Amino acid sequence: MKNDNIYNFENHLSDGRMVDKPVARVMYDIRKMSEYIKELGRPLTEVEANQFIIC
């Protein structure tokens, strides 16, 4: 059995947590969404909300 730091480090990474990609976050133009919600007088549907995605 090896007793060096690299070997011990690799043993703890067997589930792949270090290589997972970060979750993509969707960002919305909140100001424009808020104005549109006030005009409509109701919450937005998912399709309507997708029009305000900026990133």
URHUMO-V984996 format. One record per residue. N is the residue number from 1. RES is the residue in one letter. SS is DSSP state (A for helix, B for strand, O for the rest). D_CENTER is the distance of its C-alpha to the mean C-alpha in Angstrom with 2 decimals. Layout:
n	res	ss	d_center
N	RES	SS	D_CENTER
N	RES	SS	D_CENTER
//
This chain:
n	res	ss	d_center
1	M	O	40.20
2	K	O	38.67
3	N	O	38.28
4	D	O	36.31
5	N	A	32.95
6	I	A	31.20
7	Y	A	32.28
8	N	A	31.12
9	F	A	27.70
10	E	A	27.21
11	N	A	28.31
12	H	O	25.49
13	L	O	22.79
14	S	O	23.96
15	D	O	20.80
16	G	O	18.68
17	R	A	16.13
18	M	A	16.77
19	V	A	15.92
20	D	O	12.57
21	K	O	10.06
22	P	O	6.89
23	V	O	3.76
24	A	O	3.66
25	R	O	3.11
26	V	O	6.49
27	M	O	9.25
28	Y	B	12.59
29	D	O	16.10
30	I	A	16.87
31	R	A	20.53
32	K	A	21.31
33	M	A	19.64
34	S	A	21.75
35	E	A	24.86
36	Y	A	24.44
37	I	A	24.00
38	K	A	27.18
39	E	A	29.01
40	L	A	28.17
41	G	O	28.74
42	R	O	26.15
43	P	O	22.39
44	L	O	20.68
45	T	O	20.20
46	E	A	17.03
47	V	A	18.93
48	E	A	19.97
49	A	A	16.57
50	N	A	15.33
51	Q	O	18.14
52	F	O	16.52
53	I	B	13.31
54	I	O	13.82
55	C	O	10.95
//
